Amino acid sequence: MTFRKEKIHELYKNLAAEFVTVVSAGPALITVTHAEVAPNEKIVKIFFTVLPDDQENGVENFLNRKRSEFVEFIEKKAKIGRMPNIEFKIDVGEKNRQRIDFLLKSE
């Protein structure tokens, strides 16, 4: 990955983390884990984890409803140019990694 692409991934991740901190006021702990930017930069997927696990679907729906506010937040904080389509997704890979770590520690 080029330096520019790494910077774009980090920019979206950091902006998403800041946005989630501002808009979330519920009992769930939301952590933005990473951002994936499509090669044509038209789609950005923001991945996150939620504690407790039973609130994942509610948080995912909440964040996806707030996409237009996130786009406005990005426009205020960064000069991106053409705004991509934003999607918020649960980070299943991170959940699996945590589960493997737990299983290895319990042996």
N, C-alpha and C positions, 0 to 999 in steps of 0.2 A: 504494500500500500504506500502511496506517495505521501509526502509530508502534508500536502494540501488536503488530501482526503482524510488523513488522521486528524487534522485540525478541525475539519467540518464535523466529523463524528464526535469529537470531544465538545465542540461548540453546542451541538444539538443535545448531547447528554447533559451538559452543565446547565443549559437553558431549561431543559425539561425538569431537572432536579430543583432548580430555583422556582419554577412555576408550580410544581407539585407542593413545595413548601408553602407557597402563598395560598393556593386554593384549597388544600386539604385541611379540614378541621375536624375530621371524624376520629374515631378511636383506632383506626388502622395505621400501622407504620408502613409507609410506602418508600421504597428505595429504587431509584432509577439505576439500572445496572449497565446498560449500554444503548447505543443508537446504531442502527444500520441504515446507511444511505444507499439507495439504488444507484447503479452505475450512471444512469442518465440524470440523477439527482432530482427526479420528479416525485419519489416516494421516500419518506423517512419513517422507519419503524422505531419507536421508543420502547425499550424493554424495561420491565420493572418487576419487583417482588413485593409481596404484601404479607404482613404479620398482623393478625392471625390469618391462617390460610383460608378459613371459611368466608372471608370477605373479598377474596380475589375477584370474583365475577362482578360484584357490586362496584368495586374500585375501577375495574376495567371499563365498565359501562359509564361510570362517572367521568373518567378521564376522556373517553371518546366523545362524550357529550360536550366537554370543555375544549374541544379541538380549535374551534374558531377563536376562543379567548387565548389559547396558546399561540395561534398564528399572530394575533395582535401583540402578544407579549414579545414574540420574536422580533416583530417589526420595530418595536420600541427599543429593544436591547441590542440588536445586531443588524448590520447591513448585509443581507443575504442576497438580495436581488429577487429573482423569480422564486415565489414561495411554493414549496413542495406540498404534496398531500401527506398529512401526518396521520399515523396510526399508533395507538398505544396497545401493547401486547404484554401478556404475562410471560416472564422469562422462565420457561419450563426447563431450559438447560441449567440454569442456576439452581433451581429447586432440585433437580436430579443430582447435581454436584454436592449439594448440602446433604442429601439423603445418603449418598455414597460415603461422605465423610463421617456421618453419624454411624453408619453400619460398620465402617472400618474401626472406629473408636470403640464400639461396643464388643468387638471380638476379644 
